[in-house]
Amino acid sequence: MSLAVRFARSLLRSPARPGPARRGFLSGPPEDPVGLGGSVVGFVTMFIVCLGPAAWILSHLEDYKK
């Protein structure tokens, strides 16, 4: 069987294959809940990453006009 035929068959094969679930995938709440400190650090980091560049540009807007 040529390489092209095997490749075509692999593309046409159904992506949903019955079988056992993958190991290591767990659903549900975490065993150890995230504490207040971790939540605060995460929220502050996301705030800085998302709004930091916009605040920098707005604060230096007069410099960019020159």
All heavy atoms as TSV, in Angstrom:
chain	resi	resn	atom	element	x	y	z
A	1	MET	N	N	0.859	-1.168	0.000
A	1	MET	CA	C	0.000	0.000	0.000
A	1	MET	C	C	0.908	1.234	0.000
A	1	MET	O	O	1.836	1.343	0.786
A	1	MET	CB	C	-0.887	-0.014	1.242
A	1	MET	CG	C	-1.949	1.020	1.195
A	1	MET	SD	S	-3.103	1.076	2.590
A	1	MET	CE	C	-3.249	-0.549	3.201
A	2	SER	N	N	0.607	2.146	-0.871
A	2	SER	CA	C	1.476	3.303	-1.007
A	2	SER	C	C	1.255	4.282	0.151
A	2	SER	O	O	0.246	4.248	0.859
A	2	SER	CB	C	1.223	4.006	-2.338
A	2	SER	OG	O	-0.008	4.665	-2.289
A	3	LEU	N	N	2.180	5.154	0.284
A	3	LEU	CA	C	2.124	6.142	1.357
A	3	LEU	C	C	0.941	7.086	1.173
A	3	LEU	O	O	0.281	7.467	2.139
A	3	LEU	CB	C	3.438	6.928	1.399
A	3	LEU	CG	C	3.570	7.969	2.485
A	3	LEU	CD1	C	3.516	7.314	3.850
A	3	LEU	CD2	C	4.852	8.738	2.326
A	4	ALA	N	N	0.643	7.458	-0.070
A	4	ALA	CA	C	-0.471	8.368	-0.338
A	4	ALA	C	C	-1.809	7.736	0.039
A	4	ALA	O	O	-2.694	8.403	0.592
A	4	ALA	CB	C	-0.479	8.771	-1.806
A	5	VAL	N	N	-1.977	6.449	-0.217
A	5	VAL	CA	C	-3.230	5.754	0.114
A	5	VAL	C	C	-3.383	5.680	1.628
A	5	VAL	O	O	-4.474	5.928	2.173
A	5	VAL	CB	C	-3.261	4.350	-0.529
A	5	VAL	CG1	C	-4.457	3.553	-0.031
A	5	VAL	CG2	C	-3.272	4.464	-2.040
A	6	ARG	N	N	-2.308	5.380	2.338
A	6	ARG	CA	C	-2.392	5.321	3.808
A	6	ARG	C	C	-2.704	6.682	4.397
A	6	ARG	O	O	-3.477	6.809	5.342
A	6	ARG	CB	C	-1.087	4.785	4.388
A	6	ARG	CG	C	-0.971	3.274	4.241
A	6	ARG	CD	C	0.168	2.748	5.039
A	6	ARG	NE	N	1.408	3.124	4.340
A	6	ARG	CZ	C	2.617	2.914	4.817
A	6	ARG	NH1	N	2.784	2.380	5.997
A	6	ARG	NH2	N	3.674	3.262	4.121
A	7	PHE	N	N	-2.119	7.731	3.821
A	7	PHE	CA	C	-2.390	9.079	4.299
A	7	PHE	C	C	-3.846	9.459	4.051
A	7	PHE	O	O	-4.501	10.040	4.914
A	7	PHE	CB	C	-1.442	10.075	3.618
A	7	PHE	CG	C	-1.638	11.487	4.069
A	7	PHE	CD1	C	-1.291	11.869	5.351
A	7	PHE	CD2	C	-2.174	12.435	3.213
A	7	PHE	CE1	C	-1.470	13.169	5.777
A	7	PHE	CE2	C	-2.361	13.734	3.627
A	7	PHE	CZ	C	-2.003	14.107	4.913
A	8	ALA	N	N	-4.378	9.132	2.871
A	8	ALA	CA	C	-5.775	9.434	2.557
A	8	ALA	C	C	-6.719	8.688	3.493
A	8	ALA	O	O	-7.725	9.239	3.950
A	8	ALA	CB	C	-6.079	9.078	1.103
A	9	ARG	N	N	-6.424	7.434	3.787
A	9	ARG	CA	C	-7.272	6.670	4.713
A	9	ARG	C	C	-7.245	7.269	6.117
A	9	ARG	O	O	-8.256	7.283	6.803
A	9	ARG	CB	C	-6.831	5.215	4.760
A	9	ARG	CG	C	-7.283	4.427	3.581
A	9	ARG	CD	C	-6.991	2.975	3.772
A	9	ARG	NE	N	-7.419	2.229	2.603
A	9	ARG	CZ	C	-7.193	0.950	2.434
A	9	ARG	NH1	N	-6.547	0.261	3.355
A	9	ARG	NH2	N	-7.609	0.351	1.349
A	10	SER	N	N	-6.083	7.751	6.537
A	10	SER	CA	C	-6.012	8.341	7.873
A	10	SER	C	C	-6.817	9.633	7.939
A	10	SER	O	O	-7.372	9.969	8.977
A	10	SER	CB	C	-4.564	8.581	8.282
A	10	SER	OG	O	-4.011	9.621	7.504
A	11	LEU	N	N	-6.896	10.374	6.819
A	11	LEU	CA	C	-7.688	11.600	6.804
A	11	LEU	C	C	-9.181	11.308	6.788
A	11	LEU	O	O	-9.980	12.071	7.328
A	11	LEU	CB	C	-7.329	12.458	5.597
A	11	LEU	CG	C	-5.968	13.138	5.631
A	11	LEU	CD1	C	-5.733	13.886	4.330
A	11	LEU	CD2	C	-5.854	14.069	6.812
A	12	LEU	N	N	-9.585	10.211	6.161
A	12	LEU	CA	C	-10.996	9.876	6.031
A	12	LEU	C	C	-11.535	9.087	7.217
A	12	LEU	O	O	-12.735	8.898	7.332
A	12	LEU	CB	C	-11.226	9.083	4.737
A	12	LEU	CG	C	-10.908	9.852	3.446
A	12	LEU	CD1	C	-11.038	8.931	2.249
A	12	LEU	CD2	C	-11.818	11.053	3.303
A	13	ARG	N	N	-10.658	8.620	8.073
A	13	ARG	CA	C	-11.082	7.838	9.231
A	13	ARG	C	C	-11.873	8.725	10.187
A	13	ARG	O	O	-11.612	9.906	10.339
A	13	ARG	CB	C	-9.858	7.292	9.954
A	13	ARG	CG	C	-10.207	6.297	11.027
A	13	ARG	CD	C	-8.973	5.704	11.694
A	13	ARG	NE	N	-7.979	5.280	10.725
A	13	ARG	CZ	C	-6.683	5.481	10.876
A	13	ARG	NH1	N	-6.226	6.108	11.935
A	13	ARG	NH2	N	-5.831	5.074	9.977
A	14	SER	N	N	-12.856	8.155	10.836
A	14	SER	CA	C	-13.701	8.892	11.765
A	14	SER	C	C	-12.870	9.390	12.948
A	14	SER	O	O	-12.123	8.621	13.548
A	14	SER	CB	C	-14.826	7.997	12.267
A	14	SER	OG	O	-15.542	8.637	13.283
A	15	PRO	N	N	-13.001	10.669	13.311
A	15	PRO	CA	C	-12.211	11.177	14.432
A	15	PRO	C	C	-12.685	10.633	15.779
A	15	PRO	O	O	-11.922	10.598	16.735
A	15	PRO	CB	C	-12.387	12.683	14.353
A	15	PRO	CG	C	-13.625	12.897	13.587
A	15	PRO	CD	C	-13.777	11.720	12.674
A	16	ALA	N	N	-13.947	10.247	15.877
A	16	ALA	CA	C	-14.470	9.721	17.143
A	16	ALA	C	C	-14.319	8.211	17.143
A	16	ALA	O	O	-15.038	7.489	16.465
A	16	ALA	CB	C	-15.926	10.119	17.313
A	17	ARG	N	N	-13.360	7.736	17.890
A	17	ARG	CA	C	-13.120	6.297	17.972
A	17	ARG	C	C	-13.606	5.798	19.320
A	17	ARG	O	O	-13.249	6.355	20.352
A	17	ARG	CB	C	-11.633	6.018	17.825
A	17	ARG	CG	C	-11.091	6.423	16.486
A	17	ARG	CD	C	-9.620	6.011	16.378
A	17	ARG	NE	N	-9.077	6.575	15.161
A	17	ARG	CZ	C	-8.219	7.576	15.124
A	17	ARG	NH1	N	-7.781	8.110	16.230
A	17	ARG	NH2	N	-7.782	8.032	13.986
A	18	PRO	N	N	-14.411	4.745	19.316
A	18	PRO	CA	C	-14.838	4.201	20.611
A	18	PRO	C	C	-13.652	3.570	21.326
A	18	PRO	O	O	-12.722	3.078	20.703
A	18	PRO	CB	C	-15.886	3.165	20.223
A	18	PRO	CG	C	-15.562	2.780	18.829
A	18	PRO	CD	C	-14.951	3.996	18.194
A	19	GLY	N	N	-13.704	3.609	22.608
A	19	GLY	CA	C	-12.624	3.023	23.385
A	19	GLY	C	C	-12.585	3.635	24.763
A	19	GLY	O	O	-13.418	4.468	25.116
A	20	PRO	N	N	-11.616	3.228	25.521
A	20	PRO	CA	C	-11.514	3.779	26.885
A	20	PRO	C	C	-11.133	5.250	26.854
A	20	PRO	O	O	-10.491	5.729	25.927
A	20	PRO	CB	C	-10.419	2.932	27.520
A	20	PRO	CG	C	-9.608	2.426	26.376
A	20	PRO	CD	C	-10.566	2.267	25.225
A	21	ALA	N	N	-11.547	5.948	27.877
A	21	ALA	CA	C	-11.217	7.366	28.004
A	21	ALA	C	C	-9.722	7.520	28.251
A	21	ALA	O	O	-9.071	6.623	28.795
A	21	ALA	CB	C	-12.009	7.989	29.139
A	22	ARG	N	N	-9.189	8.659	27.858
A	22	ARG	CA	C	-7.775	8.913	28.088
A	22	ARG	C	C	-7.500	8.996	29.583
A	22	ARG	O	O	-8.286	9.532	30.345
A	22	ARG	CB	C	-7.365	10.218	27.435
A	22	ARG	CG	C	-7.238	10.103	25.945
A	22	ARG	CD	C	-6.512	11.304	25.421
A	22	ARG	NE	N	-7.490	12.155	24.764
A	22	ARG	CZ	C	-7.258	13.375	24.352
A	22	ARG	NH1	N	-6.096	13.912	24.552
A	22	ARG	NH2	N	-8.192	14.079	23.759
A	23	ARG	N	N	-6.369	8.490	29.957
A	23	ARG	CA	C	-5.996	8.529	31.367
A	23	ARG	C	C	-5.506	9.918	31.722
A	23	ARG	O	O	-4.929	10.617	30.923
A	23	ARG	CB	C	-4.906	7.511	31.637
A	23	ARG	CG	C	-5.364	6.094	31.339
A	23	ARG	CD	C	-4.257	5.140	31.547
A	23	ARG	NE	N	-4.238	4.792	32.955
A	23	ARG	CZ	C	-3.319	4.041	33.510
A	23	ARG	NH1	N	-2.347	3.567	32.789
A	23	ARG	NH2	N	-3.368	3.769	34.790
A	24	GLY	N	N	-5.761	10.314	32.947
A	24	GLY	CA	C	-5.282	11.591	33.437
A	24	GLY	C	C	-6.283	12.719	33.283
A	24	GLY	O	O	-6.023	13.821	33.720
A	25	PHE	N	N	-7.413	12.459	32.666
A	25	PHE	CA	C	-8.425	13.503	32.505
A	25	PHE	C	C	-9.428	13.363	33.637
A	25	PHE	O	O	-10.107	12.352	33.766
A	25	PHE	CB	C	-9.126	13.372	31.142
A	25	PHE	CG	C	-10.179	14.409	30.922
A	25	PHE	CD1	C	-9.835	15.713	30.653
A	25	PHE	CD2	C	-11.512	14.085	31.010
A	25	PHE	CE1	C	-10.801	16.680	30.455
A	25	PHE	CE2	C	-12.490	15.029	30.814
A	25	PHE	CZ	C	-12.135	16.333	30.537
A	26	LEU	N	N	-9.517	14.389	34.468
A	26	LEU	CA	C	-10.435	14.370	35.596
A	26	LEU	C	C	-11.405	15.528	35.466
A	26	LEU	O	O	-11.037	16.619	35.051
A	26	LEU	CB	C	-9.675	14.499	36.920
A	26	LEU	CG	C	-8.643	13.422	37.214
A	26	LEU	CD1	C	-7.885	13.775	38.473
A	26	LEU	CD2	C	-9.323	12.074	37.376
A	27	SER	N	N	-12.633	15.281	35.803
A	27	SER	CA	C	-13.607	16.364	35.801
A	27	SER	C	C	-14.125	16.553	37.217
A	27	SER	O	O	-14.074	15.646	38.038
A	27	SER	CB	C	-14.761	16.054	34.846
A	27	SER	OG	O	-15.450	14.916	35.292
A	28	GLY	N	N	-14.615	17.724	37.466
A	28	GLY	CA	C	-15.163	18.011	38.774
A	28	GLY	C	C	-14.364	19.089	39.474
A	28	GLY	O	O	-13.416	19.653	38.928
A	29	PRO	N	N	-14.750	19.395	40.682
A	29	PRO	CA	C	-14.046	20.447	41.420
A	29	PRO	C	C	-12.633	20.008	41.799
A	29	PRO	O	O	-12.350	18.816	41.884
A	29	PRO	CB	C	-14.917	20.642	42.667
A	29	PRO	CG	C	-15.632	19.356	42.830
A	29	PRO	CD	C	-15.840	18.813	41.453
A	30	PRO	N	N	-11.730	20.963	41.999
A	30	PRO	CA	C	-10.364	20.596	42.373
A	30	PRO	C	C	-10.315	19.991	43.769
A	30	PRO	O	O	-11.157	20.274	44.628
A	30	PRO	CB	C	-9.614	21.931	42.331
A	30	PRO	CG	C	-10.664	22.958	42.517
A	30	PRO	CD	C	-11.910	22.402	41.905
A	31	GLU	N	N	-9.328	19.147	43.981
A	31	GLU	CA	C	-9.179	18.530	45.293
A	31	GLU	C	C	-8.761	19.565	46.337
A	31	GLU	O	O	-9.207	19.517	47.473
A	31	GLU	CB	C	-8.155	17.407	45.223
A	31	GLU	CG	C	-8.619	16.224	44.401
A	31	GLU	CD	C	-7.579	15.135	44.335
A	31	GLU	OE1	O	-6.567	15.222	45.063
A	31	GLU	OE2	O	-7.790	14.201	43.560
A	32	ASP	N	N	-7.878	20.475	45.934
A	32	ASP	CA	C	-7.428	21.543	46.830
A	32	ASP	C	C	-7.933	22.866	46.256
A	32	ASP	O	O	-7.440	23.325	45.224
A	32	ASP	CB	C	-5.903	21.582	46.913
A	32	ASP	CG	C	-5.342	20.275	47.453
A	32	ASP	OD1	O	-5.974	19.696	48.343
A	32	ASP	OD2	O	-4.283	19.844	46.954
A	33	PRO	N	N	-8.908	23.504	46.897
A	33	PRO	CA	C	-9.423	24.768	46.357
A	33	PRO	C	C	-8.343	25.852	46.343
A	33	PRO	O	O	-7.429	25.857	47.158
A	33	PRO	CB	C	-10.549	25.139	47.306
A	33	PRO	CG	C	-10.626	24.105	48.348
A	33	PRO	CD	C	-9.577	23.090	48.104
A	34	VAL	N	N	-8.466	26.760	45.394
A	34	VAL	CA	C	-7.521	27.870	45.281
A	34	VAL	C	C	-7.823	28.860	46.401
A	34	VAL	O	O	-8.968	29.233	46.630
A	34	VAL	CB	C	-7.661	28.557	43.908
A	34	VAL	CG1	C	-6.715	29.734	43.797
A	34	VAL	CG2	C	-7.425	27.556	42.803
A	35	GLY	N	N	-6.790	29.296	47.078
A	35	GLY	CA	C	-6.967	30.214	48.192
A	35	GLY	C	C	-7.149	31.655	47.744
A	35	GLY	O	O	-7.076	31.986	46.554
A	36	LEU	N	N	-7.366	32.515	48.712
A	36	LEU	CA	C	-7.580	33.935	48.434
A	36	LEU	C	C	-6.329	34.571	47.831
A	36	LEU	O	O	-6.418	35.359	46.890
A	36	LEU	CB	C	-7.974	34.668	49.722
A	36	LEU	CG	C	-8.209	36.164	49.584
A	36	LEU	CD1	C	-9.399	36.422	48.667
A	36	LEU	CD2	C	-8.413	36.793	50.931
A	37	GLY	N	N	-5.172	34.220	48.332
A	37	GLY	CA	C	-3.923	34.799	47.813
A	37	GLY	C	C	-3.698	34.445	46.350
A	37	GLY	O	O	-3.319	35.292	45.545
A	38	GLY	N	N	-3.925	33.201	45.989
A	38	GLY	CA	C	-3.766	32.785	44.599
A	38	GLY	C	C	-4.752	33.463	43.678
A	38	GLY	O	O	-4.419	33.834	42.546
A	39	SER	N	N	-5.985	33.633	44.158
A	39	SER	CA	C	-6.992	34.325	43.353
A	39	SER	C	C	-6.612	35.783	43.131
A	39	SER	O	O	-6.751	36.309	42.019
A	39	SER	CB	C	-8.355	34.257	44.032
A	39	SER	OG	O	-8.802	32.933	44.126
A	40	VAL	N	N	-6.134	36.448	44.177
A	40	VAL	CA	C	-5.746	37.858	44.068
A	40	VAL	C	C	-4.578	38.005	43.102
A	40	VAL	O	O	-4.589	38.887	42.231
A	40	VAL	CB	C	-5.404	38.443	45.453
A	40	VAL	CG1	C	-4.748	39.798	45.334
A	40	VAL	CG2	C	-6.656	38.526	46.305
A	41	VAL	N	N	-3.586	37.144	43.213
A	41	VAL	CA	C	-2.432	37.206	42.305
A	41	VAL	C	C	-2.884	36.974	40.864
A	41	VAL	O	O	-2.452	37.677	39.944
A	41	VAL	CB	C	-1.358	36.177	42.721
A	41	VAL	CG1	C	-0.304	36.018	41.646
A	41	VAL	CG2	C	-0.722	36.579	44.037
A	42	GLY	N	N	-3.751	36.022	40.638
A	42	GLY	CA	C	-4.245	35.750	39.292
A	42	GLY	C	C	-5.021	36.909	38.710
A	42	GLY	O	O	-4.814	37.289	37.550
A	43	PHE	N	N	-5.928	37.498	39.496
A	43	PHE	CA	C	-6.721	38.620	39.004
A	43	PHE	C	C	-5.857	39.848	38.732
A	43	PHE	O	O	-6.039	40.542	37.731
A	43	PHE	CB	C	-7.846	38.972	39.977
A	43	PHE	CG	C	-9.019	38.051	39.878
A	43	PHE	CD1	C	-9.453	37.340	40.979
A	43	PHE	CD2	C	-9.709	37.902	38.684
A	43	PHE	CE1	C	-10.539	36.489	40.896
A	43	PHE	CE2	C	-10.796	37.063	38.585
A	43	PHE	CZ	C	-11.220	36.348	39.693
A	44	VAL	N	N	-4.911	40.139	39.600
A	44	VAL	CA	C	-4.033	41.292	39.392
A	44	VAL	C	C	-3.166	41.082	38.155
A	44	VAL	O	O	-2.981	42.009	37.350
A	44	VAL	CB	C	-3.165	41.545	40.649
A	44	VAL	CG1	C	-2.046	42.529	40.365
A	44	VAL	CG2	C	-4.028	42.023	41.791
A	45	THR	N	N	-2.664	39.882	37.965
A	45	THR	CA	C	-1.855	39.579	36.790
A	45	THR	C	C	-2.665	39.756	35.517
A	45	THR	O	O	-2.195	40.368	34.546
A	45	THR	CB	C	-1.294	38.157	36.879
A	45	THR	OG1	O	-0.531	38.029	38.078
A	45	THR	CG2	C	-0.425	37.833	35.685
A	46	MET	N	N	-3.877	39.228	35.487
A	46	MET	CA	C	-4.721	39.370	34.305
A	46	MET	C	C	-5.067	40.836	34.051
A	46	MET	O	O	-5.106	41.280	32.906
A	46	MET	CB	C	-5.997	38.539	34.449
A	46	MET	CG	C	-5.743	37.049	34.424
A	46	MET	SD	S	-4.969	36.483	32.913
A	46	MET	CE	C	-6.241	36.842	31.736
A	47	PHE	N	N	-5.319	41.589	35.102
A	47	PHE	CA	C	-5.615	43.017	34.971
A	47	PHE	C	C	-4.444	43.759	34.346
A	47	PHE	O	O	-4.619	44.551	33.423
A	47	PHE	CB	C	-5.953	43.589	36.351
A	47	PHE	CG	C	-6.266	45.054	36.338
A	47	PHE	CD1	C	-7.514	45.501	35.952
A	47	PHE	CD2	C	-5.317	45.984	36.718
A	47	PHE	CE1	C	-7.812	46.847	35.941
A	47	PHE	CE2	C	-5.603	47.329	36.718
A	47	PHE	CZ	C	-6.863	47.770	36.321
A	48	ILE	N	N	-3.240	43.489	34.830
A	48	ILE	CA	C	-2.045	44.165	34.311
A	48	ILE	C	C	-1.774	43.761	32.873
A	48	ILE	O	O	-1.460	44.603	32.027
A	48	ILE	CB	C	-0.830	43.868	35.217
A	48	ILE	CG1	C	-1.001	44.564	36.562
A	48	ILE	CG2	C	0.469	44.295	34.554
A	48	ILE	CD1	C	0.032	44.173	37.593
A	49	VAL	N	N	-1.915	42.480	32.568
A	49	VAL	CA	C	-1.627	42.003	31.216
A	49	VAL	C	C	-2.631	42.567	30.209
A	49	VAL	O	O	-2.264	42.939	29.094
A	49	VAL	CB	C	-1.627	40.458	31.186
A	49	VAL	CG1	C	-1.665	39.924	29.776
A	49	VAL	CG2	C	-0.406	39.924	31.911
A	50	CYS	N	N	-3.891	42.637	30.586
A	50	CYS	CA	C	-4.920	43.102	29.651
A	50	CYS	C	C	-4.986	44.621	29.548
A	50	CYS	O	O	-5.125	45.167	28.452
A	50	CYS	CB	C	-6.289	42.573	30.065
A	50	CYS	SG	S	-6.425	40.778	29.908
A	51	LEU	N	N	-4.903	45.315	30.658
A	51	LEU	CA	C	-5.104	46.760	30.643
A	51	LEU	C	C	-3.814	47.567	30.730
A	51	LEU	O	O	-3.829	48.772	30.504
A	51	LEU	CB	C	-6.037	47.161	31.787
A	51	LEU	CG	C	-7.442	46.574	31.702
A	51	LEU	CD1	C	-8.254	47.003	32.899
A	51	LEU	CD2	C	-8.117	46.984	30.421
A	52	GLY	N	N	-2.712	46.936	31.035
A	52	GLY	CA	C	-1.439	47.643	31.143
A	52	GLY	C	C	-0.998	48.320	29.856
A	52	GLY	O	O	-0.660	49.517	29.870
A	53	PRO	N	N	-0.978	47.610	28.722
A	53	PRO	CA	C	-0.570	48.277	27.478
A	53	PRO	C	C	-1.485	49.439	27.089
A	53	PRO	O	O	-1.002	50.472	26.623
A	53	PRO	CB	C	-0.640	47.157	26.433
A	53	PRO	CG	C	-0.476	45.905	27.216
A	53	PRO	CD	C	-1.128	46.171	28.534
A	54	ALA	N	N	-2.780	49.296	27.276
A	54	ALA	CA	C	-3.707	50.386	26.950
A	54	ALA	C	C	-3.449	51.591	27.851
A	54	ALA	O	O	-3.461	52.742	27.393
A	54	ALA	CB	C	-5.146	49.914	27.085
A	55	ALA	N	N	-3.197	51.360	29.134
A	55	ALA	CA	C	-2.912	52.466	30.050
A	55	ALA	C	C	-1.600	53.154	29.680
A	55	ALA	O	O	-1.491	54.376	29.752
A	55	ALA	CB	C	-2.857	51.945	31.487
A	56	TRP	N	N	-0.610	52.359	29.253
A	56	TRP	CA	C	0.677	52.942	28.843
A	56	TRP	C	C	0.485	53.854	27.634
A	56	TRP	O	O	1.001	54.967	27.594
A	56	TRP	CB	C	1.660	51.830	28.527
A	56	TRP	CG	C	2.957	52.333	28.003
A	56	TRP	CD1	C	3.311	52.545	26.701
A	56	TRP	CD2	C	4.088	52.722	28.780
A	56	TRP	NE1	N	4.585	53.025	26.615
A	56	TRP	CE2	C	5.097	53.141	27.883
A	56	TRP	CE3	C	4.353	52.739	30.148
A	56	TRP	CZ2	C	6.335	53.577	28.313
A	56	TRP	CZ3	C	5.596	53.172	30.561
A	56	TRP	CH2	C	6.562	53.586	29.666
A	57	ILE	N	N	-0.257	53.379	26.648
A	57	ILE	CA	C	-0.473	54.180	25.442
A	57	ILE	C	C	-1.247	55.446	25.765
A	57	ILE	O	O	-0.905	56.538	25.305
A	57	ILE	CB	C	-1.189	53.336	24.369
A	57	ILE	CG1	C	-0.240	52.262	23.853
A	57	ILE	CG2	C	-1.682	54.212	23.223
A	57	ILE	CD1	C	-0.881	51.242	22.962
A	58	LEU	N	N	-2.288	55.344	26.568
A	58	LEU	CA	C	-3.075	56.523	26.907
A	58	LEU	C	C	-2.284	57.528	27.728
A	58	LEU	O	O	-2.452	58.739	27.578
A	58	LEU	CB	C	-4.344	56.113	27.657
A	58	LEU	CG	C	-5.415	55.439	26.794
A	58	LEU	CD1	C	-6.560	54.964	27.673
A	58	LEU	CD2	C	-5.911	56.378	25.729
A	59	SER	N	N	-1.408	57.050	28.596
A	59	SER	CA	C	-0.627	57.977	29.410
A	59	SER	C	C	0.473	58.657	28.604
A	59	SER	O	O	0.947	59.727	28.985
A	59	SER	CB	C	-0.026	57.259	30.614
A	59	SER	OG	O	0.929	56.310	30.188
A	60	HIS	N	N	0.919	58.060	27.485
A	60	HIS	CA	C	1.959	58.638	26.643
A	60	HIS	C	C	1.405	59.147	25.309
A	60	HIS	O	O	2.152	59.288	24.342
A	60	HIS	CB	C	3.061	57.606	26.387
A	60	HIS	CG	C	3.844	57.276	27.601
A	60	HIS	ND1	N	3.441	56.314	28.500
A	60	HIS	CD2	C	4.999	57.791	28.098
A	60	HIS	CE1	C	4.324	56.239	29.477
A	60	HIS	NE2	N	5.277	57.137	29.268
A	61	LEU	N	N	0.132	59.439	25.264
A	61	LEU	CA	C	-0.509	59.855	24.020
A	61	LEU	C	C	0.090	61.147	23.474
A	61	LEU	O	O	0.278	61.284	22.266
A	61	LEU	CB	C	-2.012	60.013	24.250
A	61	LEU	CG	C	-2.900	59.981	23.030
A	61	LEU	CD1	C	-2.689	58.715	22.238
A	61	LEU	CD2	C	-4.339	60.118	23.429
A	62	GLU	N	N	0.416	62.082	24.349
A	62	GLU	CA	C	1.006	63.350	23.892
A	62	GLU	C	C	2.376	63.115	23.265
A	62	GLU	O	O	2.744	63.810	22.307
A	62	GLU	CB	C	1.109	64.338	25.067
A	62	GLU	CG	C	-0.251	64.808	25.571
A	62	GLU	CD	C	-1.032	65.541	24.513
A	62	GLU	OE1	O	-0.432	66.286	23.708
A	62	GLU	OE2	O	-2.261	65.360	24.485
A	63	ASP	N	N	3.149	62.165	23.788
A	63	ASP	CA	C	4.454	61.861	23.212
A	63	ASP	C	C	4.302	61.257	21.815
A	63	ASP	O	O	5.139	61.493	20.935
A	63	ASP	CB	C	5.223	60.893	24.101
A	63	ASP	CG	C	5.524	61.490	25.458
A	63	ASP	OD1	O	5.579	62.732	25.559
A	63	ASP	OD2	O	5.700	60.707	26.415
A	64	TYR	N	N	3.277	60.442	21.609
A	64	TYR	CA	C	3.078	59.805	20.313
A	64	TYR	C	C	2.593	60.802	19.253
A	64	TYR	O	O	2.795	60.575	18.066
A	64	TYR	CB	C	2.079	58.655	20.425
A	64	TYR	CG	C	2.561	57.505	21.269
A	64	TYR	CD1	C	1.743	56.922	22.219
A	64	TYR	CD2	C	3.836	57.002	21.113
A	64	TYR	CE1	C	2.176	55.878	22.994
A	64	TYR	CE2	C	4.293	55.957	21.874
A	64	TYR	CZ	C	3.458	55.391	22.818
A	64	TYR	OH	O	3.899	54.358	23.579
A	65	LYS	N	N	1.967	61.888	19.673
A	65	LYS	CA	C	1.478	62.889	18.726
A	65	LYS	C	C	2.624	63.684	18.111
A	65	LYS	O	O	2.493	64.228	17.018
A	65	LYS	CB	C	0.500	63.843	19.393
A	65	LYS	CG	C	-0.841	63.215	19.689
A	65	LYS	CD	C	-1.767	64.214	20.342
A	65	LYS	CE	C	-3.100	63.613	20.673
A	65	LYS	NZ	N	-4.001	64.593	21.328
A	66	LYS	N	N	3.758	63.762	18.804
A	66	LYS	CA	C	4.874	64.567	18.325
A	66	LYS	C	C	5.603	63.886	17.185
A	66	LYS	O	O	5.669	62.774	16.963
A	66	LYS	CB	C	5.874	64.804	19.462
A	66	LYS	CG	C	5.292	65.692	20.531
A	66	LYS	CD	C	6.303	65.884	21.649
A	66	LYS	CE	C	5.654	66.693	22.761
A	66	LYS	NZ	N	6.563	66.861	23.884
